Amino acid sequence: MYACIHCREGSRQALLNLAFTFSPRVEDTATDAVVLDIGGLERLFGSPPALAERIVRLASEAGLRAAIGVASNPDAAVCAARGLGGIAVIPAGQEARLLAALPVSLLFASSADSPRPTAEIEETLRLWGIRTFGELAALPEAALSARIGQEGPRLQKLARGAGCRPLLAFSPVPGFEHSLELEYPVALLEPLFFVLSRLLHELWAGLEARALATDELRLRLHLEDRSADERTFRLPFPLRDHRACLKLMQLELEQRPPQAAVTAVWLAAHPVEPRALQDGLFLPLAPAPDKLEVLLARIANLIGQENVGAAELLDTHRPGALRMKRFTIRPPGSNPQIPQLRNPRPFAKSADSTLLAFRVFRPPLPAQVQARQGQPERITARGVKGNVVSLAGPWRTSGDWWKSDGWDRDEWDVALSDGALYRIYCDRAARAWFIEGLYD
């Protein structure tokens, strides 16, 4: 036996909570209806009519105006709850007779097992003059199938109350989070790592039981001064190795330790489907994703997080302005916008108009420049020495004058006597010359 709880007003979660109060097997049929398996519940709640009355009473206490339909199959119970209203208990074998007066429009509501029938079928039945379940059930099945396809016999079975589909049990997504209150405040990192290892092991046990991975970990440390230290570890790909995640946490906490002793730890994982990797037979082996992530974390711990990642150009005219952002794998089919570079200098092309590469010196090389009438004639720097045989410029750029780090400089492209092409500039504020890069 199955019971359907139909409620037009109220939250979906409240409806599910009401259904799980009576049965562990519940189907999330629609936004306004749930179906529960009540087979074998007679010894707990009494007969089906008594159980239906108890559901209605509990729903009223929760502020829900519910209608209950009880039948031998889920679809008949849904039709009874939506069409008959109140408490409708249909004995086995009486479905077709008791549902015959219901309007056919009830069959076109979306359900959990199949999508909503097309509007063309609904319009066809209306033109035929089919208004009730009984009229649809009386049509010849073969002729109905020949005219509107396989959807016709399915709707006819629903109209007769003869559906036989299984219940699609709803399983709520578990929350992958664990917390632990410490008996004594922990001020050292080493004992804190033991606590994190225990929580990660418990999280991974739940993930592995459902064949899931995680791409994000959230850590909250409750400190002795009643503040909270929250950190989020976003992984570029789903991980299934808790040891790699523990190492990432260790590196992060060593770089930025908590400001006070820890009294409680809360850890949560975002569940995702694991990523399948398959290498080609003739391709060299790439580093394991988890080991590569740990290696990047070690490098960031040594030289700073702001110096590791992918270069991102900034929306500014400042020459060479960029910042490092975290490297992420773009989803397939994405087309990132490539920023437009500045127009190449006259010396950026060779004699056959082939574009040359520009090697930027970071930081730029300090240089000594001998100038005549404002034009450079000889350049001396570390590894660079020669007379200027040809030049183009100057290109004057300035900006951010309202800030402390504004710039004001003149740029030149110069060809030296040794055959090399350089870009140099004069910092007008500092009155100093620099070599910005080499054309290769």
Stockholm file with secondary structure:
# STOCKHOLM 1.0

chainA/1-440         MYACIHCREGSRQALLNLAFTFSPRVEDTATDAVVLDIGGLERLFGSPPALAERIVRLASEAGLRAAIGVASNPDAAVCAARGLGGIAVIPAGQEARLLAALPVSLLFASSADSPRPTAEIEETLRLWGIRTFGELAALPEAALSARIGQEGPRLQKLARGAGCRPLLAFSPVPGFEHSLELEYPVALLEPLFFVLSRLLHELWAGLEARALATDELRLRLHLEDRSADERTFRLPFPLRDHRACLKLMQLELEQRPPQAAVTAVWLAAHPVEPRALQDGLFLPLAPAPDKLEVLLARIANLIGQENVGAAELLDTHRPGALRMKRFTIRPPGSNPQIPQLRNPRPFAKSADSTLLAFRVFRPPLPAQVQARQGQPERITARGVKGNVVSLAGPWRTSGDWWKSDGWDRDEWDVALSDGALYRIYCDRAARAWFIEGLYD
#=GR chainA/1-440 SS CEEEEECSSSCHHHHHHHHHTTCSCEEEEETTEEEEECTTCHHHHCSHHHHHHHHHHHHHHTTCCCEEEEESSHHHHHHHHHHTCSEEECCTTCHHHHHTTSBGGGGGSCCSSSCCCCHHHHHHHHHHTCCBHHHHHTSCHHHHHHHHTTHHHHHHHHHTTCCCCCCCCCCCCCCCEEEEEEEEEECSHHHHHHHHHHHHHHHHHHHHHTTCEEEEEEEEEEETTSCEEEEEEEEEEEECCHHHHHHHHHHHHHHSCCSSCEEEEEEEEEEECCCCCCCCTTSCCCCCHHHHHHHHHHHHHHHCGGGSSEEEECSSCSTTCEEEECCCCCCTTCCCCCCCCCCCCGGGBCTTCCBCCEEEEEEEEEEEEEEETTEEEEEEETTEEEEEEEEEEEEEEEECTTSTTCEEEEEEEEEETTSCEEEEEEETTTTEEEEEEEEC
#=GC SS_cons         CEEEEECSSSCHHHHHHHHHTTCSCEEEEETTEEEEECTTCHHHHCSHHHHHHHHHHHHHHTTCCCEEEEESSHHHHHHHHHHTCSEEECCTTCHHHHHTTSBGGGGGSCCSSSCCCCHHHHHHHHHHTCCBHHHHHTSCHHHHHHHHTTHHHHHHHHHTTCCCCCCCCCCCCCCCEEEEEEEEEECSHHHHHHHHHHHHHHHHHHHHHTTCEEEEEEEEEEETTSCEEEEEEEEEEEECCHHHHHHHHHHHHHHSCCSSCEEEEEEEEEEECCCCCCCCTTSCCCCCHHHHHHHHHHHHHHHCGGGSSEEEECSSCSTTCEEEECCCCCCTTCCCCCCCCCCCCGGGBCTTCCBCCEEEEEEEEEEEEEEETTEEEEEEETTEEEEEEEEEEEEEEEECTTSTTCEEEEEEEEEETTSCEEEEEEETTTTEEEEEEEEC
//
